Amino acid sequence: MPKPLALDFDPIARADELWTRRWGSVPSMAAITSVMRAHQILLARVDAVVKPYGLTFARYEALVLLTFSRSGELPLSKIGERLMVHPTSVTNTVDRLERAGLVTRRPNPLDGRGVLAAITERGRQVVEQATRELMAVEFGLEGYDEAACREVFDLLRPLRVAAGDFDLPRQEGPGREQP
């Protein structure tokens, strides 16, 4: 499918102007619209890289998480907790990874009702190859240097803290440097 022609104006800036005329200035509207559009752009870029491996970014993240674990396996509940997704999403993700031969499941010996997902050797190969390609395109952020990427991270971090994703350690509170 051909790429649509670019507009000769910024539609989010235009929406902000129209919004301001009708309801007054609300910078958060333009900010959220920009964040949501950036999400669409980045997800499309990343998914284009991982699609040839039969992955989506969500499946890629699950494989990466498994490679980070000491034993290469984690309970499905821990995967959901770390990726901050609903248990149904984890089950769906692991189902697809299992069908592709990238993970296997087995009962959790420490929890009679729990299930472990374990990365396979093929899964390890795929995640290594996909990671090299994602790094080559800077995860879709090739237009940003290291300082700008850190700034984006820092700007969004308070939103994640406020959402309850994690608690800041005492030494990392506002106005304190991170270790």
C-alpha positions as CSV (number, residue, x, y, z in Angstrom):
1,M,0.0,0.0,0.0
2,P,1.5,3.4,-0.9
3,K,2.3,5.8,1.8
4,P,-0.3,8.6,2.0
5,L,0.9,12.1,1.1
6,A,2.0,14.2,4.1
7,L,-0.2,17.0,5.2
8,D,1.1,20.5,4.7
9,F,0.2,21.4,8.3
10,D,0.6,19.8,11.7
11,P,-2.9,18.3,12.4
12,I,-2.2,18.1,16.2
13,A,-1.2,21.8,16.3
14,R,-4.3,22.7,14.2
15,A,-6.5,20.7,16.6
16,D,-4.8,22.6,19.5
17,E,-5.6,25.9,17.9
18,L,-9.2,25.0,17.3
19,W,-9.5,23.5,20.8
20,T,-8.2,26.7,22.3
21,R,-10.7,28.8,20.3
22,R,-13.6,26.7,21.5
23,W,-12.7,25.7,25.0
24,G,-9.5,27.6,26.0
25,S,-5.9,26.5,26.2
26,V,-5.4,23.0,27.4
27,P,-1.8,22.0,26.7
28,S,-2.4,18.5,28.0
29,M,-4.8,17.8,25.0
30,A,-2.0,18.5,22.5
31,A,0.5,16.6,24.6
32,I,-1.7,13.4,24.9
33,T,-2.5,13.5,21.2
34,S,1.2,13.8,20.4
35,V,2.0,10.9,22.7
36,M,-0.7,8.7,21.3
37,R,0.4,9.5,17.7
38,A,4.0,8.8,18.6
39,H,2.9,5.5,20.1
40,Q,1.2,4.6,16.8
41,I,4.3,5.5,14.8
42,L,6.8,3.7,17.0
43,L,4.7,0.6,17.3
44,A,4.4,0.4,13.5
45,R,8.2,0.9,13.1
46,V,9.0,-1.8,15.7
47,D,6.4,-4.2,14.5
48,A,7.8,-3.9,10.9
49,V,11.1,-5.1,12.2
50,V,9.9,-8.0,14.3
51,K,7.1,-9.2,12.0
52,P,9.4,-11.3,9.8
53,Y,10.2,-13.3,12.9
54,G,6.5,-13.9,13.5
55,L,6.5,-11.5,16.4
56,T,4.7,-8.5,17.6
57,F,6.4,-6.1,20.0
58,A,4.5,-7.6,22.9
59,R,5.8,-11.1,22.0
60,Y,9.3,-9.7,21.5
61,E,9.1,-8.1,25.0
62,A,8.1,-11.5,26.5
63,L,11.0,-13.2,24.9
64,V,13.4,-10.6,26.1
65,L,12.1,-10.9,29.6
66,L,12.6,-14.7,29.5
67,T,16.2,-14.1,28.3
68,F,16.8,-11.8,31.3
69,S,15.7,-14.5,33.8
70,R,18.4,-16.6,35.3
71,S,16.9,-19.9,34.2
72,G,15.2,-18.8,30.9
73,E,11.8,-19.4,32.4
74,L,9.2,-17.5,34.4
75,P,5.8,-18.0,35.8
76,L,3.1,-16.5,33.6
77,S,2.0,-14.4,36.5
78,K,5.5,-12.9,36.8
79,I,5.6,-12.2,33.1
80,G,2.3,-10.3,33.4
81,E,3.6,-8.4,36.4
82,R,6.8,-7.3,34.8
83,L,5.2,-6.4,31.4
84,M,2.3,-4.8,33.2
85,V,-0.3,-6.6,31.2
86,H,-3.5,-8.5,32.0
87,P,-3.2,-12.3,32.6
88,T,-5.3,-12.9,29.5
89,S,-2.8,-11.0,27.4
90,V,0.1,-13.1,28.8
91,T,-1.8,-16.3,28.1
92,N,-2.4,-15.2,24.5
93,T,1.2,-14.1,24.0
94,V,2.6,-17.3,25.4
95,D,0.1,-19.4,23.3
96,R,1.4,-17.7,20.2
97,L,5.1,-18.0,21.2
98,E,4.5,-21.7,22.0
99,R,2.8,-22.4,18.6
100,A,5.8,-20.7,16.9
101,G,8.2,-23.0,18.9
102,L,9.8,-20.0,20.7
103,V,8.7,-21.0,24.2
104,T,7.5,-24.1,26.0
105,R,5.2,-24.4,29.0
106,R,5.5,-26.6,32.0
107,P,3.8,-26.9,35.4
108,N,5.5,-24.7,38.0
109,P,6.9,-27.2,40.6
110,L,6.7,-24.4,43.3
111,D,3.0,-23.7,42.6
112,G,0.7,-26.5,41.8
113,R,-1.7,-24.3,39.8
114,G,1.0,-22.2,38.1
115,V,2.6,-22.5,34.7
116,L,6.1,-21.6,33.7
117,A,7.0,-20.3,30.2
118,A,10.5,-21.3,29.1
119,I,12.4,-19.9,26.1
120,T,13.6,-22.4,23.6
121,E,16.9,-22.4,21.8
122,R,15.0,-21.2,18.7
123,G,13.4,-18.5,20.8
124,R,16.9,-17.4,21.9
125,Q,18.1,-17.2,18.3
126,V,15.0,-15.2,17.2
127,V,15.3,-12.7,20.1
128,E,19.0,-12.2,19.4
129,Q,18.4,-11.5,15.6
130,A,15.4,-9.3,16.2
131,T,17.3,-7.3,18.9
132,R,20.2,-6.7,16.5
133,E,17.7,-5.3,13.9
134,L,15.8,-3.2,16.5
135,M,19.1,-1.7,17.8
136,A,20.2,-0.9,14.2
137,V,17.1,1.3,13.8
138,E,17.3,2.6,17.3
139,F,13.9,1.1,18.2
140,G,12.3,3.5,15.8
141,L,13.8,6.6,17.5
142,E,16.7,7.1,15.1
143,G,15.9,10.8,14.9
144,Y,16.8,11.3,18.6
145,D,20.2,11.3,20.1
146,E,21.1,9.7,23.5
147,A,20.3,12.9,25.4
148,A,16.9,13.3,23.8
149,C,16.0,9.6,24.5
150,R,17.0,10.1,28.2
151,E,14.9,13.2,28.3
152,V,11.8,11.4,26.9
153,F,12.4,8.7,29.5
154,D,12.7,11.3,32.3
155,L,9.6,13.2,31.1
156,L,7.4,10.1,31.1
157,R,8.7,8.5,34.3
158,P,6.5,10.6,36.7
159,L,3.5,9.5,34.7
160,R,4.4,5.9,35.3
161,V,5.1,6.4,39.0
162,A,1.7,8.2,39.4
163,A,0.0,5.3,37.6
164,G,1.5,2.9,40.2
165,D,3.9,1.1,37.9
166,F,6.5,1.3,40.6
167,D,7.6,3.2,43.7
168,L,10.6,5.5,43.6
169,P,13.2,4.4,46.2
170,R,13.8,7.1,48.8
171,Q,17.1,8.2,47.4
172,E,15.4,8.8,44.0
173,G,12.7,11.2,45.0
174,P,12.1,14.5,43.3
175,G,15.2,16.7,43.2
176,R,17.6,13.7,44.0
177,E,19.9,12.2,41.5
178,Q,19.5,8.6,40.5
179,P,22.3,6.2,41.3
